Amino acid sequence: MKLKCRFGIPQHGWLPIFITCDDFQHEMKVSDMPVNSVDMLIQALSRILDGVDSKVWWHLKPANYTLDFVPQEVGGYNYSI
C-alpha cells in the first residue's frame, strides 16, 4: 500500500486535500480551526518514524475525518481514514 496526500490552494481557512491509496481516492476541504490539521500531519509522520501509533484529525466543520497510523509487526504501517 502506498498512501499519497496532495494539497490544493488554501482559501479563507480551508485547504483542499486529496488522499489516494491504491484504488481508494478521497477529496475533502479541511479547516484550520480549532487546530491546524497540517501541523498534526507533520507531527504524526514524525511519530510514525519512531514506531509510535499516531492519528490526524481533519476538521470539516461540523464533521471530521481521522487518519490513523498503526505500526505493523512485520514492518511498515497500517493506515485508515
Short mmCIF file of the C-alpha atoms (twelve columns), coordinates in Angstrom:
data_MODEL
# 
_entry.id   MODEL 
# 
loop_
_atom_site.group_PDB 
_atom_site.id 
_atom_site.type_symbol 
_atom_site.label_atom_id 
_atom_site.label_alt_id 
_atom_site.label_comp_id 
_atom_site.label_asym_id 
_atom_site.label_seq_id 
_atom_site.Cartn_x 
_atom_site.Cartn_y 
_atom_site.Cartn_z 
_atom_site.pdbx_PDB_model_num 
ATOM 1  C CA . MET A 1  0.000   0.000  0.000  1 
ATOM 2  C CA . LYS A 2  1.152   3.478  -0.819 1 
ATOM 3  C CA . LEU A 3  -0.528  6.497  0.720  1 
ATOM 4  C CA . LYS A 4  -0.380  9.762  -1.208 1 
ATOM 5  C CA . CYS A 5  -1.606  13.115 0.101  1 
ATOM 6  C CA . ARG A 6  -1.774  16.161 -2.179 1 
ATOM 7  C CA . PHE A 7  -2.727  19.681 -1.108 1 
ATOM 8  C CA . GLY A 8  -4.674  22.274 -3.098 1 
ATOM 9  C CA . ILE A 9  -4.587  26.056 -2.728 1 
ATOM 10 C CA . PRO A 10 -5.890  27.252 0.659  1 
ATOM 11 C CA . GLN A 11 -8.749  29.773 0.700  1 
ATOM 12 C CA . HIS A 12 -10.260 31.550 3.707  1 
ATOM 13 C CA . GLY A 13 -9.016  28.991 6.249  1 
ATOM 14 C CA . TRP A 14 -9.935  25.930 4.144  1 
ATOM 15 C CA . LEU A 15 -7.413  23.609 2.477  1 
ATOM 16 C CA . PRO A 16 -8.371  21.108 -0.256 1 
ATOM 17 C CA . ILE A 17 -6.727  17.733 0.398  1 
ATOM 18 C CA . PHE A 18 -6.638  14.783 -1.990 1 
ATOM 19 C CA . ILE A 19 -5.812  11.358 -0.482 1 
ATOM 20 C CA . THR A 20 -5.202  8.249  -2.569 1 
ATOM 21 C CA . CYS A 21 -4.284  4.729  -1.510 1 
ATOM 22 C CA . ASP A 22 -4.242  2.025  -4.147 1 
ATOM 23 C CA . ASP A 23 -7.738  2.279  -5.750 1 
ATOM 24 C CA . PHE A 24 -9.174  4.438  -2.952 1 
ATOM 25 C CA . GLN A 25 -9.479  8.196  -3.586 1 
ATOM 26 C CA . HIS A 26 -10.881 10.824 -1.248 1 
ATOM 27 C CA . GLU A 27 -11.132 14.602 -1.556 1 
ATOM 28 C CA . MET A 28 -12.042 16.962 1.274  1 
ATOM 29 C CA . LYS A 29 -11.673 20.580 2.328  1 
ATOM 30 C CA . VAL A 30 -10.323 20.839 5.865  1 
ATOM 31 C CA . SER A 31 -10.484 23.783 8.233  1 
ATOM 32 C CA . ASP A 32 -7.526  25.234 10.117 1 
ATOM 33 C CA . MET A 33 -9.708  25.638 13.222 1 
ATOM 34 C CA . PRO A 34 -9.684  24.663 16.063 1 
ATOM 35 C CA . VAL A 35 -6.180  23.305 15.304 1 
ATOM 36 C CA . ASN A 36 -4.096  23.138 12.152 1 
ATOM 37 C CA . SER A 37 -4.502  19.630 10.693 1 
ATOM 38 C CA . VAL A 38 -1.376  20.017 8.535  1 
ATOM 39 C CA . ASP A 39 0.674   20.552 11.713 1 
ATOM 40 C CA . MET A 40 -0.976  17.430 13.140 1 
ATOM 41 C CA . LEU A 41 0.009   15.503 9.975  1 
ATOM 42 C CA . ILE A 42 3.649   16.610 10.312 1 
ATOM 43 C CA . GLN A 43 3.699   15.550 13.976 1 
ATOM 44 C CA . ALA A 44 2.054   12.215 13.102 1 
ATOM 45 C CA . LEU A 45 4.608   11.462 10.388 1 
ATOM 46 C CA . SER A 46 7.408   12.253 12.824 1 
ATOM 47 C CA . ARG A 47 5.870   9.922  15.426 1 
ATOM 48 C CA . ILE A 48 5.429   7.013  12.996 1 
ATOM 49 C CA . LEU A 49 9.111   7.236  12.096 1 
ATOM 50 C CA . ASP A 50 9.720   6.439  15.778 1 
ATOM 51 C CA . GLY A 51 7.298   3.475  15.587 1 
ATOM 52 C CA . VAL A 52 4.553   5.160  17.614 1 
ATOM 53 C CA . ASP A 53 0.815   4.969  16.805 1 
ATOM 54 C CA . SER A 54 -0.402  8.284  15.526 1 
ATOM 55 C CA . LYS A 55 -3.505  9.989  14.179 1 
ATOM 56 C CA . VAL A 56 -4.524  13.129 12.336 1 
ATOM 57 C CA . TRP A 57 -7.871  14.793 12.896 1 
ATOM 58 C CA . TRP A 58 -9.100  16.539 9.732  1 
ATOM 59 C CA . HIS A 59 -11.662 19.215 10.684 1 
ATOM 60 C CA . LEU A 60 -14.566 19.610 8.246  1 
ATOM 61 C CA . LYS A 61 -16.973 21.575 10.471 1 
ATOM 62 C CA . PRO A 62 -19.151 20.084 11.788 1 
ATOM 63 C CA . ALA A 63 -17.916 16.656 10.630 1 
ATOM 64 C CA . ASN A 64 -14.369 15.298 10.766 1 
ATOM 65 C CA . TYR A 65 -12.154 12.506 9.493  1 
ATOM 66 C CA . THR A 66 -9.468  10.726 11.459 1 
ATOM 67 C CA . LEU A 67 -6.413  9.262  9.736  1 
ATOM 68 C CA . ASP A 68 -4.852  6.567  11.948 1 
ATOM 69 C CA . PHE A 69 -1.323  5.181  11.539 1 
ATOM 70 C CA . VAL A 70 -0.585  1.911  13.374 1 
ATOM 71 C CA . PRO A 71 2.786   0.090  13.168 1 
ATOM 72 C CA . GLN A 72 2.580   -3.489 11.897 1 
ATOM 73 C CA . GLU A 73 4.602   -6.348 13.373 1 
ATOM 74 C CA . VAL A 74 6.162   -7.236 10.013 1 
ATOM 75 C CA . GLY A 75 7.209   -3.659 9.323  1 
ATOM 76 C CA . GLY A 76 5.508   -0.782 7.616  1 
ATOM 77 C CA . TYR A 77 2.281   0.842  8.727  1 
ATOM 78 C CA . ASN A 78 -1.407  0.205  8.559  1 
ATOM 79 C CA . TYR A 79 -3.448  3.332  7.999  1 
ATOM 80 C CA . SER A 80 -7.142  4.029  7.748  1 
ATOM 81 C CA . ILE A 81 -9.390  7.016  7.207  1 
# 
